[in-house]
Amino acid sequence: MGSAETLNVIRRTFTKMLPGSIQITGEALSGAEIKDICDSLKENSVRLLSVRGCQLSDRDFGRVCRGVAESHTLVQLNLNLGVVSTINRTKQLADALKTNRSIQTLFLHGSPLLDAGLVTLNTALSTHPSLVSLDLGDCMLGDEALRLICGMLPPDGAKSGLRELTLSANPSITTKGWARLAIAVAHSSQLRVLNLDYNPLGDQIAGMLAVAVASSRTLEVLDLEGTGLTNQSAQVFLDMVENYPTCLRVLVLAENAISPELQQQISDLLSEGEEEDEKEGEARGSERTPGREKTTWVPHSSKASATPSWSFVDSE
């Protein structure tokens, strides 16, 4: 192999980084690469497939979807940054998800889905037996889409639902839509992580979310970075964590008009609550707190790169 060819291979971002993992970023995928992906999916040798920001033909996208449908081992699928670019591709993905039973984490960040796309995906998403983490950030969603998403956060006693939901940067959602989400979050029996960063929420919607957090028995992480909040919102959250029991352990308030002092006070109180929980857990040994099923979290990378921020792994 010549030096130029060797350098070209080195530069390619198509890498099988770990056994069971295919990760490709920002590439125009060749037929050979598509075949390799599809074969790996059909052979059940892939747990993580990421083709974020890649360019592939409609025909090849359909081939990948058929491979996803047939796979029994695929746990995480990353189609971030415009891979699902048309309503036809959305339909192909929906068909694949209706057949697939293994995917736990699905990333569609930066896909121009619109409400119509969520309508197309809704049945496949809401009935999927394994899906627990969903990233719909920057998908141009509105109130109709959010209404459907709320159906994926069923109340106590109902079917299992999402544990992690990302809705970053969907500015078309109105106060009415966010109010509906706040109600769903308050009653969700599963949701642990909610990322709403870079939506124009403001203090009024933040107040609704504070009530939802206070009511929730599961929510541990709430990201409100860059959401147009002021000290008014921060004071509401401070009063909540200071005076009421809460599962919340992380509240992100960066890039808002909130004083560093208030942010630090909230952070300190949340840290104290986490330390108390750990001490209680040690005192009880292996006994679990009712309503708080423990999950092992594995961080992947920063949200700034529009890649997964967390995934779930079985701890048993």
Short mmCIF file of the C-alpha atoms (twelve columns), coordinates in Angstrom:
data_MODEL
# 
_entry.id   MODEL 
# 
loop_
_atom_site.group_PDB 
_atom_site.id 
_atom_site.type_symbol 
_atom_site.label_atom_id 
_atom_site.label_alt_id 
_atom_site.label_comp_id 
_atom_site.label_asym_id 
_atom_site.label_seq_id 
_atom_site.Cartn_x 
_atom_site.Cartn_y 
_atom_site.Cartn_z 
_atom_site.pdbx_PDB_model_num 
ATOM 1   C CA . MET A 1   0.000   0.000   0.000  1 
ATOM 2   C CA . GLY A 2   1.430   3.384   -1.035 1 
ATOM 3   C CA . SER A 3   2.015   6.213   1.411  1 
ATOM 4   C CA . ALA A 4   -0.810  8.332   -0.058 1 
ATOM 5   C CA . GLU A 5   -3.270  5.442   0.227  1 
ATOM 6   C CA . THR A 6   -2.103  4.705   3.756  1 
ATOM 7   C CA . LEU A 7   -2.629  8.346   4.741  1 
ATOM 8   C CA . ASN A 8   -6.106  8.286   3.231  1 
ATOM 9   C CA . VAL A 9   -7.018  5.229   5.309  1 
ATOM 10  C CA . ILE A 10  -5.676  6.898   8.446  1 
ATOM 11  C CA . ARG A 11  -7.738  10.007  7.761  1 
ATOM 12  C CA . ARG A 12  -10.968 8.115   7.331  1 
ATOM 13  C CA . THR A 13  -13.149 8.422   10.395 1 
ATOM 14  C CA . PHE A 14  -14.783 5.055   9.761  1 
ATOM 15  C CA . THR A 15  -13.431 3.105   12.707 1 
ATOM 16  C CA . LYS A 16  -14.519 0.043   14.601 1 
ATOM 17  C CA . MET A 17  -13.392 1.682   17.819 1 
ATOM 18  C CA . LEU A 18  -14.424 -1.127  20.130 1 
ATOM 19  C CA . PRO A 19  -15.884 -4.573  19.608 1 
ATOM 20  C CA . GLY A 20  -19.533 -4.071  18.753 1 
ATOM 21  C CA . SER A 21  -19.113 -0.387  17.922 1 
ATOM 22  C CA . ILE A 22  -19.188 1.330   14.503 1 
ATOM 23  C CA . GLN A 23  -18.753 5.111   14.647 1 
ATOM 24  C CA . ILE A 24  -18.567 7.343   11.567 1 
ATOM 25  C CA . THR A 25  -18.703 11.134  11.552 1 
ATOM 26  C CA . GLY A 26  -19.298 13.566  8.693  1 
ATOM 27  C CA . GLU A 27  -18.418 11.212  5.838  1 
ATOM 28  C CA . ALA A 28  -19.878 10.520  2.422  1 
ATOM 29  C CA . LEU A 29  -20.349 6.793   2.876  1 
ATOM 30  C CA . SER A 30  -19.250 4.426   0.145  1 
ATOM 31  C CA . GLY A 31  -21.127 1.352   -0.979 1 
ATOM 32  C CA . ALA A 32  -18.505 -0.843  0.661  1 
ATOM 33  C CA . GLU A 33  -18.979 0.913   3.988  1 
ATOM 34  C CA . ILE A 34  -22.753 0.591   3.789  1 
ATOM 35  C CA . LYS A 35  -22.364 -3.113  3.037  1 
ATOM 36  C CA . ASP A 36  -20.051 -3.534  6.033  1 
ATOM 37  C CA . ILE A 37  -22.568 -1.786  8.310  1 
ATOM 38  C CA . CYS A 38  -25.489 -3.841  7.030  1 
ATOM 39  C CA . ASP A 39  -23.586 -7.122  7.289  1 
ATOM 40  C CA . SER A 40  -22.528 -6.329  10.852 1 
ATOM 41  C CA . LEU A 41  -26.107 -5.504  11.819 1 
ATOM 42  C CA . LYS A 42  -27.473 -8.693  10.298 1 
ATOM 43  C CA . GLU A 43  -24.724 -10.761 11.951 1 
ATOM 44  C CA . ASN A 44  -25.729 -9.276  15.327 1 
ATOM 45  C CA . SER A 45  -22.178 -8.089  15.986 1 
ATOM 46  C CA . VAL A 46  -22.998 -4.393  16.614 1 
ATOM 47  C CA . ARG A 47  -24.211 -2.802  19.844 1 
ATOM 48  C CA . LEU A 48  -23.539 0.843   18.903 1 
ATOM 49  C CA . LEU A 49  -23.983 2.365   15.444 1 
ATOM 50  C CA . SER A 50  -23.251 6.047   14.874 1 
ATOM 51  C CA . VAL A 51  -23.357 7.707   11.449 1 
ATOM 52  C CA . ARG A 52  -23.810 11.283  12.700 1 
ATOM 53  C CA . GLY A 53  -23.553 13.932  10.013 1 
ATOM 54  C CA . CYS A 54  -22.898 11.391  7.259  1 
ATOM 55  C CA . GLN A 55  -24.099 11.614  3.686  1 
ATOM 56  C CA . LEU A 56  -25.679 8.530   2.151  1 
ATOM 57  C CA . SER A 57  -28.150 7.948   -0.646 1 
ATOM 58  C CA . ASP A 58  -31.821 7.250   -0.009 1 
ATOM 59  C CA . ARG A 59  -31.260 3.695   -1.237 1 
ATOM 60  C CA . ASP A 60  -28.389 3.166   1.201  1 
ATOM 61  C CA . PHE A 61  -30.336 4.719   4.069  1 
ATOM 62  C CA . GLY A 62  -33.086 2.186   3.363  1 
ATOM 63  C CA . ARG A 63  -30.513 -0.636  3.456  1 
ATOM 64  C CA . VAL A 64  -29.237 0.536   6.845  1 
ATOM 65  C CA . CYS A 65  -32.791 0.726   8.167  1 
ATOM 66  C CA . ARG A 66  -33.450 -2.841  7.078  1 
ATOM 67  C CA . GLY A 67  -30.293 -3.876  8.902  1 
ATOM 68  C CA . VAL A 68  -31.462 -2.045  12.034 1 
ATOM 69  C CA . ALA A 69  -34.790 -3.857  11.820 1 
ATOM 70  C CA . GLU A 70  -33.078 -7.254  11.661 1 
ATOM 71  C CA . SER A 71  -30.539 -6.618  14.432 1 
ATOM 72  C CA . HIS A 72  -31.091 -8.216  17.835 1 
ATOM 73  C CA . THR A 73  -28.005 -6.680  19.465 1 
ATOM 74  C CA . LEU A 74  -28.121 -2.979  18.519 1 
ATOM 75  C CA . VAL A 75  -28.535 -0.945  21.703 1 
ATOM 76  C CA . GLN A 76  -27.591 2.578   20.629 1 
ATOM 77  C CA . LEU A 77  -28.331 4.269   17.271 1 
ATOM 78  C CA . ASN A 78  -26.985 7.742   16.496 1 
ATOM 79  C CA . LEU A 79  -28.427 9.469   13.422 1 
ATOM 80  C CA . ASN A 80  -27.627 13.022  14.569 1 
ATOM 81  C CA . LEU A 81  -27.048 16.037  12.337 1 
ATOM 82  C CA . GLY A 82  -29.367 15.662  9.387  1 
ATOM 83  C CA . VAL A 83  -29.087 11.992  8.460  1 
ATOM 84  C CA . VAL A 84  -32.886 11.654  8.690  1 
ATOM 85  C CA . SER A 85  -33.406 14.507  6.251  1 
ATOM 86  C CA . THR A 86  -36.757 13.745  4.564  1 
ATOM 87  C CA . ILE A 87  -40.199 12.453  5.485  1 
ATOM 88  C CA . ASN A 88  -39.502 9.343   3.412  1 
ATOM 89  C CA . ARG A 89  -36.435 8.568   5.517  1 
ATOM 90  C CA . THR A 90  -38.497 9.195   8.639  1 
ATOM 91  C CA . LYS A 91  -40.990 6.574   7.432  1 
ATOM 92  C CA . GLN A 92  -38.189 4.086   6.742  1 
ATOM 93  C CA . LEU A 93  -36.800 4.638   10.244 1 
ATOM 94  C CA . ALA A 94  -40.262 4.207   11.764 1 
ATOM 95  C CA . ASP A 95  -40.701 0.889   9.954  1 
ATOM 96  C CA . ALA A 96  -37.312 -0.292  11.214 1 
ATOM 97  C CA . LEU A 97  -38.128 0.662   14.809 1 
ATOM 98  C CA . LYS A 98  -41.430 -1.199  14.664 1 
ATOM 99  C CA . THR A 99  -39.531 -4.420  13.964 1 
ATOM 100 C CA . ASN A 100 -36.432 -3.840  16.090 1 
ATOM 101 C CA . ARG A 101 -36.712 -4.831  19.775 1 
ATOM 102 C CA . SER A 102 -33.236 -4.054  21.117 1 
ATOM 103 C CA . ILE A 103 -32.556 -0.296  20.751 1 
ATOM 104 C CA . GLN A 104 -32.393 1.492   24.082 1 
ATOM 105 C CA . THR A 105 -30.955 4.842   22.983 1 
ATOM 106 C CA . LEU A 106 -31.869 6.807   19.847 1 
ATOM 107 C CA . PHE A 107 -30.262 10.103  18.834 1 
ATOM 108 C CA . LEU A 108 -31.900 12.262  16.162 1 
ATOM 109 C CA . HIS A 109 -30.430 15.631  17.213 1 
ATOM 110 C CA . GLY A 110 -30.373 18.148  14.373 1 
ATOM 111 C CA . SER A 111 -32.860 16.300  12.143 1 
ATOM 112 C CA . PRO A 112 -35.507 18.449  10.377 1 
ATOM 113 C CA . LEU A 113 -38.364 16.262  11.589 1 
ATOM 114 C CA . LEU A 114 -41.007 18.937  12.229 1 
ATOM 115 C CA . ASP A 115 -44.290 17.863  13.829 1 
ATOM 116 C CA . ALA A 116 -45.119 15.714  10.795 1 
ATOM 117 C CA . GLY A 117 -41.996 13.638  11.376 1 
ATOM 118 C CA . LEU A 118 -42.898 13.011  14.995 1 
ATOM 119 C CA . VAL A 119 -46.391 11.972  13.949 1 
ATOM 120 C CA . THR A 120 -44.763 9.446   11.605 1 
ATOM 121 C CA . LEU A 121 -42.415 8.131   14.304 1 
ATOM 122 C CA . ASN A 122 -44.835 8.248   17.223 1 
ATOM 123 C CA . THR A 123 -46.247 4.727   17.135 1 
ATOM 124 C CA . ALA A 124 -42.819 3.149   16.656 1 
ATOM 125 C CA . LEU A 125 -41.292 5.196   19.482 1 
ATOM 126 C CA . SER A 126 -44.116 4.922   21.982 1 
ATOM 127 C CA . THR A 127 -44.543 1.158   21.578 1 
ATOM 128 C CA . HIS A 128 -40.866 0.185   21.377 1 
ATOM 129 C CA . PRO A 129 -40.217 -2.311  24.206 1 
ATOM 130 C CA . SER A 130 -36.643 -1.236  25.024 1 
ATOM 131 C CA . LEU A 131 -36.301 2.478   24.196 1 
ATOM 132 C CA . VAL A 132 -35.360 4.506   27.291 1 
ATOM 133 C CA . SER A 133 -33.296 7.430   25.960 1 
ATOM 134 C CA . LEU A 134 -34.363 9.778   23.152 1 
ATOM 135 C CA . ASP A 135 -32.628 12.879  21.757 1 
ATOM 136 C CA . LEU A 136 -34.911 15.146  19.715 1 
ATOM 137 C CA . GLY A 137 -32.881 18.320  20.144 1 
ATOM 138 C CA . ASP A 138 -32.962 20.878  17.311 1 
ATOM 139 C CA . CYS A 139 -35.582 18.907  15.374 1 
ATOM 140 C CA . MET A 140 -37.854 21.910  14.596 1 
ATOM 141 C CA . LEU A 141 -40.628 20.515  16.783 1 
ATOM 142 C CA . GLY A 142 -43.809 22.303  17.877 1 
ATOM 143 C CA . ASP A 143 -46.686 21.742  20.275 1 
ATOM 144 C CA . GLU A 144 -48.189 18.792  18.385 1 
ATOM 145 C CA . ALA A 145 -44.912 16.910  18.538 1 
ATOM 146 C CA . LEU A 146 -44.562 17.694  22.238 1 
ATOM 147 C CA . ARG A 147 -48.058 16.374  22.878 1 
ATOM 148 C CA . LEU A 148 -46.989 13.041  21.392 1 
ATOM 149 C CA . ILE A 149 -43.715 13.033  23.331 1 
ATOM 150 C CA . CYS A 150 -45.660 13.478  26.583 1 
ATOM 151 C CA . GLY A 151 -47.302 10.154  25.790 1 
ATOM 152 C CA . MET A 152 -43.859 8.573   26.115 1 
ATOM 153 C CA . LEU A 153 -43.727 9.679   29.769 1 
ATOM 154 C CA . PRO A 154 -46.524 7.547   31.223 1 
ATOM 155 C CA . PRO A 155 -47.639 8.085   34.836 1 
ATOM 156 C CA . ASP A 156 -47.146 5.687   37.726 1 
ATOM 157 C CA . GLY A 157 -48.792 2.329   37.178 1 
ATOM 158 C CA . ALA A 158 -48.731 2.614   33.396 1 
ATOM 159 C CA . LYS A 159 -46.254 1.129   30.921 1 
ATOM 160 C CA . SER A 160 -42.560 1.905   31.203 1 
ATOM 161 C CA . GLY A 161 -41.396 5.094   29.508 1 
ATOM 162 C CA . LEU A 162 -38.367 7.227   28.708 1 
ATOM 163 C CA . ARG A 163 -35.657 7.682   31.314 1 
ATOM 164 C CA . GLU A 164 -33.771 10.371  29.415 1 
ATOM 165 C CA . LEU A 165 -35.290 12.989  27.088 1 
ATOM 166 C CA . THR A 166 -33.500 15.758  25.200 1 
ATOM 167 C CA . LEU A 167 -35.538 18.564  23.645 1 
ATOM 168 C CA . SER A 168 -32.806 21.198  23.293 1 
ATOM 169 C CA . ALA A 169 -33.237 24.071  20.838 1 
ATOM 170 C CA . ASN A 170 -36.840 23.601  19.699 1 
ATOM 171 C CA . PRO A 171 -37.937 27.261  19.862 1 
ATOM 172 C CA . SER A 172 -41.304 26.769  18.113 1 
ATOM 173 C CA . ILE A 173 -42.794 25.076  21.189 1 
ATOM 174 C CA . THR A 174 -45.147 27.488  22.980 1 
ATOM 175 C CA . THR A 175 -46.002 28.050  26.636 1 
ATOM 176 C CA . LYS A 176 -48.958 25.709  26.195 1 
ATOM 177 C CA . GLY A 177 -46.681 22.924  24.990 1 
ATOM 178 C CA . TRP A 178 -44.195 23.373  27.832 1 
ATOM 179 C CA . ALA A 179 -47.034 23.403  30.376 1 
ATOM 180 C CA . ARG A 180 -48.189 20.042  29.017 1 
ATOM 181 C CA . LEU A 181 -44.649 18.693  29.367 1 
ATOM 182 C CA . ALA A 182 -44.380 19.958  32.954 1 
ATOM 183 C CA . ILE A 183 -47.515 17.999  33.885 1 
ATOM 184 C CA . ALA A 184 -46.170 14.854  32.210 1 
ATOM 185 C CA . VAL A 185 -42.813 15.195  33.982 1 
ATOM 186 C CA . ALA A 186 -44.517 15.627  37.362 1 
ATOM 187 C CA . HIS A 187 -46.296 12.290  36.952 1 
ATOM 188 C CA . SER A 188 -43.736 10.290  34.947 1 
ATOM 189 C CA . SER A 189 -42.736 7.046   36.646 1 
ATOM 190 C CA . GLN A 190 -39.405 6.718   34.828 1 
ATOM 191 C CA . LEU A 191 -37.811 10.029  33.701 1 
ATOM 192 C CA . ARG A 192 -34.365 10.673  35.215 1 
ATOM 193 C CA . VAL A 193 -32.789 13.221  32.840 1 
ATOM 194 C CA . LEU A 194 -34.462 16.129  31.039 1 
ATOM 195 C CA . ASN A 195 -32.435 18.420  28.755 1 
ATOM 196 C CA . LEU A 196 -34.267 21.608  27.711 1 
ATOM 197 C CA . ASP A 197 -31.239 23.822  27.073 1 
ATOM 198 C CA . TYR A 198 -31.365 26.637  24.512 1 
ATOM 199 C CA . ASN A 199 -35.137 26.949  24.387 1 
ATOM 200 C CA . PRO A 200 -36.642 30.416  25.065 1 
ATOM 201 C CA . LEU A 201 -38.432 29.296  28.233 1 
ATOM 202 C CA . GLY A 202 -38.265 32.330  30.505 1 
ATOM 203 C CA . ASP A 203 -39.198 32.579  34.166 1 
ATOM 204 C CA . GLN A 204 -42.878 31.663  33.777 1 
ATOM 205 C CA . ILE A 205 -42.183 28.259  32.225 1 
ATOM 206 C CA . ALA A 206 -39.308 27.696  34.648 1 
ATOM 207 C CA . GLY A 207 -41.795 28.136  37.482 1 
ATOM 208 C CA . MET A 208 -43.964 25.385  35.991 1 
ATOM 209 C CA . LEU A 209 -40.935 23.135  35.717 1 
ATOM 210 C CA . ALA A 210 -40.013 23.783  39.343 1 
ATOM 211 C CA . VAL A 211 -43.428 22.494  40.399 1 
ATOM 212 C CA . ALA A 212 -42.920 19.444  38.166 1 
ATOM 213 C CA . VAL A 213 -39.499 18.754  39.698 1 
ATOM 214 C CA . ALA A 214 -40.910 19.079  43.203 1 
ATOM 215 C CA . SER A 215 -43.605 16.534  42.347 1 
ATOM 216 C CA . SER A 216 -41.369 14.065  40.517 1 
ATOM 217 C CA . ARG A 217 -40.124 10.971  42.320 1 
ATOM 218 C CA . THR A 218 -37.495 10.158  39.681 1 
ATOM 219 C CA . LEU A 219 -36.042 13.286  37.971 1 
ATOM 220 C CA . GLU A 220 -32.353 13.656  38.843 1 
ATOM 221 C CA . VAL A 221 -30.942 15.932  36.128 1 
ATOM 222 C CA . LEU A 222 -32.526 19.074  34.623 1 
ATOM 223 C CA . ASP A 223 -30.592 21.124  32.046 1 
ATOM 224 C CA . LEU A 224 -31.867 24.695  31.620 1 
ATOM 225 C CA . GLU A 225 -28.719 26.224  30.136 1 
ATOM 226 C CA . GLY A 226 -29.377 29.282  27.969 1 
ATOM 227 C CA . THR A 227 -33.148 29.341  28.469 1 
ATOM 228 C CA . GLY A 228 -33.683 33.037  29.269 1 
ATOM 229 C CA . LEU A 229 -33.963 32.691  33.043 1 
ATOM 230 C CA . THR A 230 -33.284 35.325  35.708 1 
ATOM 231 C CA . ASN A 231 -32.682 35.366  39.453 1 
ATOM 232 C CA . GLN A 232 -36.457 35.054  39.852 1 
ATOM 233 C CA . SER A 233 -36.360 31.476  38.529 1 
ATOM 234 C CA . ALA A 234 -33.246 30.670  40.506 1 
ATOM 235 C CA . GLN A 235 -34.897 31.836  43.729 1 
ATOM 236 C CA . VAL A 236 -37.859 29.529  43.080 1 
ATOM 237 C CA . PHE A 237 -35.528 26.554  42.575 1 
ATOM 238 C CA . LEU A 238 -33.519 27.550  45.646 1 
ATOM 239 C CA . ASP A 239 -36.644 27.637  47.799 1 
ATOM 240 C CA . MET A 240 -37.638 24.239  46.437 1 
ATOM 241 C CA . VAL A 241 -34.357 22.445  47.149 1 
ATOM 242 C CA . GLU A 242 -33.995 24.220  50.494 1 
ATOM 243 C CA . ASN A 243 -37.434 23.413  51.877 1 
ATOM 244 C CA . TYR A 244 -38.763 20.296  50.120 1 
ATOM 245 C CA . PRO A 245 -37.460 16.763  49.499 1 
ATOM 246 C CA . THR A 246 -36.475 16.204  45.884 1 
ATOM 247 C CA . CYS A 247 -34.728 13.579  43.756 1 
ATOM 248 C CA . LEU A 248 -32.994 16.344  41.775 1 
ATOM 249 C CA . ARG A 249 -29.202 16.126  41.930 1 
ATOM 250 C CA . VAL A 250 -28.063 18.271  38.997 1 
ATOM 251 C CA . LEU A 251 -29.604 21.572  37.839 1 
ATOM 252 C CA . VAL A 252 -27.773 23.331  34.988 1 
ATOM 253 C CA . LEU A 253 -28.388 27.107  34.957 1 
ATOM 254 C CA . ALA A 254 -25.371 28.354  32.973 1 
ATOM 255 C CA . GLU A 255 -25.770 31.024  30.275 1 
ATOM 256 C CA . ASN A 256 -28.704 32.656  32.074 1 
ATOM 257 C CA . ALA A 257 -29.025 36.033  33.812 1 
ATOM 258 C CA . ILE A 258 -28.599 34.360  37.204 1 
ATOM 259 C CA . SER A 259 -26.038 35.422  39.777 1 
ATOM 260 C CA . PRO A 260 -23.122 33.036  40.420 1 
ATOM 261 C CA . GLU A 261 -23.973 33.179  44.126 1 
ATOM 262 C CA . LEU A 262 -27.486 31.816  43.602 1 
ATOM 263 C CA . GLN A 263 -26.212 29.111  41.269 1 
ATOM 264 C CA . GLN A 264 -23.626 28.067  43.861 1 
ATOM 265 C CA . GLN A 265 -26.192 27.966  46.664 1 
ATOM 266 C CA . ILE A 266 -28.430 25.665  44.635 1 
ATOM 267 C CA . SER A 267 -25.496 23.451  43.642 1 
ATOM 268 C CA . ASP A 268 -24.331 23.144  47.257 1 
ATOM 269 C CA . LEU A 269 -27.788 22.155  48.484 1 
ATOM 270 C CA . LEU A 270 -28.181 19.539  45.752 1 
ATOM 271 C CA . SER A 271 -24.755 18.106  46.607 1 
ATOM 272 C CA . GLU A 272 -25.745 17.888  50.264 1 
ATOM 273 C CA . GLY A 273 -28.863 15.940  49.312 1 
ATOM 274 C CA . GLU A 274 -26.809 13.494  47.253 1 
ATOM 275 C CA . GLU A 275 -24.395 12.927  50.143 1 
ATOM 276 C CA . GLU A 276 -27.300 12.262  52.508 1 
ATOM 277 C CA . ASP A 277 -28.757 9.717   50.080 1 
ATOM 278 C CA . GLU A 278 -25.391 7.932   49.876 1 
ATOM 279 C CA . LYS A 279 -25.142 7.746   53.668 1 
ATOM 280 C CA . GLU A 280 -28.689 6.386   53.916 1 
ATOM 281 C CA . GLY A 281 -27.890 3.795   51.265 1 
ATOM 282 C CA . GLU A 282 -24.786 2.667   53.103 1 
ATOM 283 C CA . ALA A 283 -26.740 2.367   56.360 1 
ATOM 284 C CA . ARG A 284 -29.377 0.167   54.720 1 
ATOM 285 C CA . GLY A 285 -26.886 -1.908  52.765 1 
ATOM 286 C CA . SER A 286 -28.428 -3.202  49.568 1 
ATOM 287 C CA . GLU A 287 -31.944 -2.008  50.360 1 
ATOM 288 C CA . ARG A 288 -33.336 0.395   47.733 1 
ATOM 289 C CA . THR A 289 -35.255 3.569   48.380 1 
ATOM 290 C CA . PRO A 290 -38.900 3.087   47.234 1 
ATOM 291 C CA . GLY A 291 -39.581 4.916   43.985 1 
ATOM 292 C CA . ARG A 292 -35.889 5.392   43.176 1 
ATOM 293 C CA . GLU A 293 -34.570 2.505   41.138 1 
ATOM 294 C CA . LYS A 294 -30.829 2.904   40.785 1 
ATOM 295 C CA . THR A 295 -29.326 3.165   37.314 1 
ATOM 296 C CA . THR A 296 -25.683 3.095   36.283 1 
ATOM 297 C CA . TRP A 297 -24.842 6.071   34.065 1 
ATOM 298 C CA . VAL A 298 -22.012 6.110   31.548 1 
ATOM 299 C CA . PRO A 299 -21.021 9.568   30.244 1 
ATOM 300 C CA . HIS A 300 -20.061 9.624   26.564 1 
ATOM 301 C CA . SER A 301 -19.133 13.168  25.601 1 
ATOM 302 C CA . SER A 302 -20.148 16.787  25.911 1 
ATOM 303 C CA . LYS A 303 -23.494 17.903  24.554 1 
ATOM 304 C CA . ALA A 304 -21.760 20.621  22.581 1 
ATOM 305 C CA . SER A 305 -20.788 18.028  19.991 1 
ATOM 306 C CA . ALA A 306 -24.406 16.855  19.658 1 
ATOM 307 C CA . THR A 307 -23.414 13.361  20.706 1 
ATOM 308 C CA . PRO A 308 -24.859 11.205  23.463 1 
ATOM 309 C CA . SER A 309 -24.472 12.709  26.920 1 
ATOM 310 C CA . TRP A 310 -25.473 9.556   28.828 1 
ATOM 311 C CA . SER A 311 -26.444 5.983   28.148 1 
ATOM 312 C CA . PHE A 312 -27.859 3.244   30.290 1 
ATOM 313 C CA . VAL A 313 -26.045 0.027   31.107 1 
ATOM 314 C CA . ASP A 314 -27.362 -2.912  33.029 1 
ATOM 315 C CA . SER A 315 -25.941 -3.029  36.517 1 
ATOM 316 C CA . GLU A 316 -27.077 -6.582  37.226 1 
# 
